[in-house]
Amino acid sequence: MTNPLLLLRRGAGGLTPVAPVRFDGLELPASPNTCLVGPASYAGPKHLTRAPWPVTPAVLWATLNRVAAGFPRTYKLGEFPDLDGPAQPGASGGAPVIGRAQGQWVERSALMNYPDIIAAEVRPAPEGAGLLLYSRSLFGWSDLGVNKARAERWLAALDAALQ
């Protein structure tokens, strides 16, 4: 059970340290308080589908971190920039080539300070870089569509930042 004292905390305070979400094989809960976005090639269950962006994973990873830092009441919990091992040097001294990278954030609601967790994983795709985005509530059964709206807001912000 989630500790209700988390409502008295601020930022990332009171949350347990994070480990990478294992998206391959992820089972969604029966409750309707989550939203998982993934590319069509993602074999697992998802609520929304988003085509890969025509950028490198390194560019999407940097943009994701910049966009997430700009959302109100959103705080980074952890990051795993090298799920496939250390970044490799780019061709001709260009940007490093990364494989999968994952970040996790907590976003607190404005009124009640409820903490919701957002995990985002960038993956290489033939068309560029794909994204798995999983937003979930820590409290309650239903979220009245908050996690889906958040996922759509993050996707729209990434689209705008990458144009």
C-alpha positions as CSV (number, residue, x, y, z in Angstrom):
1,M,0.0,0.0,0.0
2,T,1.2,3.5,-0.8
3,N,2.0,5.6,2.3
4,P,-0.5,8.5,2.7
5,L,2.2,10.6,4.3
6,L,3.5,11.1,0.7
7,L,0.8,13.8,0.5
8,L,2.6,15.9,3.0
9,R,5.9,15.8,1.1
10,R,7.0,18.1,-1.6
11,G,8.9,17.4,-4.8
12,A,10.4,13.9,-4.9
13,G,10.4,13.7,-1.1
14,G,9.3,10.5,0.5
15,L,9.3,8.4,-2.7
16,T,11.3,5.2,-2.7
17,P,14.4,5.1,-5.0
18,V,13.6,4.0,-8.5
19,A,14.8,1.2,-10.7
20,P,14.2,1.0,-14.5
21,V,10.8,0.0,-15.6
22,R,11.0,-3.3,-17.5
23,F,8.7,-2.3,-20.4
24,D,9.2,-5.6,-22.2
25,G,6.7,-7.9,-20.4
26,L,5.1,-5.0,-18.5
27,E,1.6,-5.9,-17.2
28,L,-0.8,-3.0,-16.8
29,P,-3.0,-3.0,-13.7
30,A,-6.7,-3.6,-13.8
31,S,-7.3,0.0,-12.5
32,P,-8.0,2.8,-15.0
33,N,-5.4,5.1,-13.5
34,T,-2.5,4.6,-15.9
35,C,-1.6,5.5,-19.5
36,L,1.0,3.7,-21.6
37,V,2.1,5.1,-24.9
38,G,4.3,3.2,-27.3
39,P,5.2,2.8,-31.0
40,A,3.2,0.4,-33.1
41,S,6.2,-2.0,-33.0
42,Y,5.9,-2.3,-29.2
43,A,4.5,-5.8,-28.6
44,G,3.0,-5.1,-25.1
45,P,-0.4,-3.6,-24.3
46,K,-0.7,0.2,-24.7
47,H,-3.4,2.8,-24.5
48,L,-2.0,5.2,-27.1
49,T,0.3,4.7,-30.1
50,R,2.9,7.2,-31.2
51,A,5.1,6.8,-34.3
52,P,8.9,7.3,-33.8
53,W,10.4,10.7,-34.3
54,P,12.8,11.2,-37.2
55,V,15.7,12.0,-34.9
56,T,18.5,10.1,-33.2
57,P,17.8,8.5,-29.8
58,A,20.4,11.0,-28.3
59,V,18.4,14.0,-29.6
60,L,15.1,12.6,-28.3
61,W,16.7,11.8,-24.9
62,A,18.1,15.3,-24.5
63,T,14.8,16.8,-25.6
64,L,12.7,14.6,-23.3
65,N,14.8,15.7,-20.3
66,R,14.5,19.4,-21.3
67,V,10.8,19.2,-21.8
68,A,10.2,17.3,-18.6
69,A,12.1,19.9,-16.6
70,G,9.8,22.6,-17.9
71,F,6.6,21.1,-16.5
72,P,5.3,22.5,-13.2
73,R,5.4,20.4,-10.1
74,T,7.5,17.8,-12.0
75,Y,10.7,16.5,-10.4
76,K,13.2,13.9,-11.7
77,L,13.4,10.7,-9.6
78,G,16.1,9.0,-11.6
79,E,17.6,8.3,-14.9
80,F,19.2,5.4,-16.7
81,P,20.9,6.8,-19.8
82,D,22.7,3.6,-20.7
83,L,20.4,0.6,-20.4
84,D,22.2,-1.0,-23.4
85,G,25.7,-0.1,-22.1
86,P,27.8,3.1,-22.3
87,A,27.1,5.5,-25.2
88,Q,29.3,4.9,-28.2
89,P,31.2,7.7,-30.0
90,G,29.4,9.1,-33.0
91,A,30.7,8.9,-36.5
92,S,33.3,11.5,-37.4
93,G,33.2,12.9,-33.8
94,G,29.5,13.6,-33.8
95,A,27.1,13.2,-30.9
96,P,27.4,9.9,-29.0
97,V,25.2,7.1,-30.2
98,I,22.9,5.8,-27.4
99,G,20.7,2.7,-27.3
100,R,17.9,2.6,-24.8
101,A,17.7,5.3,-22.1
102,Q,15.1,5.8,-19.4
103,G,14.1,8.6,-17.1
104,Q,11.5,8.8,-14.3
105,W,9.7,11.8,-12.8
106,V,7.1,12.5,-10.2
107,E,4.5,15.1,-10.9
108,R,2.4,16.4,-8.0
109,S,-1.2,17.5,-8.5
110,A,-1.8,21.2,-7.8
111,L,-4.6,20.9,-5.4
112,M,-4.1,17.7,-3.3
113,N,-0.3,17.1,-3.9
114,Y,-1.0,13.6,-5.2
115,P,2.2,12.1,-6.6
116,D,2.0,10.5,-10.1
117,I,5.0,8.7,-11.6
118,I,6.0,9.1,-15.2
119,A,8.6,6.7,-16.8
120,A,9.8,7.4,-20.3
121,E,12.2,5.2,-22.3
122,V,13.8,6.2,-25.6
123,R,14.6,3.4,-27.9
124,P,16.3,3.2,-31.3
125,A,13.9,2.6,-34.2
126,P,14.4,2.1,-37.9
127,E,12.7,5.5,-38.5
128,G,14.7,7.3,-35.8
129,A,13.8,7.2,-32.1
130,G,10.7,5.6,-30.4
131,L,9.3,6.4,-27.0
132,L,7.6,4.4,-24.3
133,L,5.8,6.7,-21.9
134,Y,4.1,5.3,-18.8
135,S,2.1,7.7,-16.5
136,R,0.5,6.2,-13.4
137,S,-1.2,7.2,-10.2
138,L,0.1,6.1,-6.9
139,F,-3.3,6.7,-5.2
140,G,-6.9,5.7,-6.0
141,W,-8.6,3.5,-8.6
142,S,-9.6,6.1,-11.2
143,D,-7.7,9.2,-12.2
144,L,-10.5,10.8,-14.2
145,G,-8.3,10.8,-17.3
146,V,-5.4,12.7,-15.7
147,N,-2.7,10.2,-16.8
148,K,-3.9,10.1,-20.4
149,A,-4.1,13.9,-20.6
150,R,-0.6,14.1,-19.1
151,A,0.8,11.6,-21.7
152,E,-0.8,13.6,-24.5
153,R,0.6,16.9,-23.0
154,W,4.1,15.3,-22.9
155,L,3.8,14.1,-26.5
156,A,2.6,17.5,-27.7
157,A,5.5,19.2,-25.9
158,L,8.0,16.8,-27.5
159,D,6.5,17.4,-30.9
160,A,6.8,21.2,-30.5
161,A,10.3,21.0,-29.2
162,L,11.5,18.8,-32.0
163,Q,10.0,20.9,-34.8
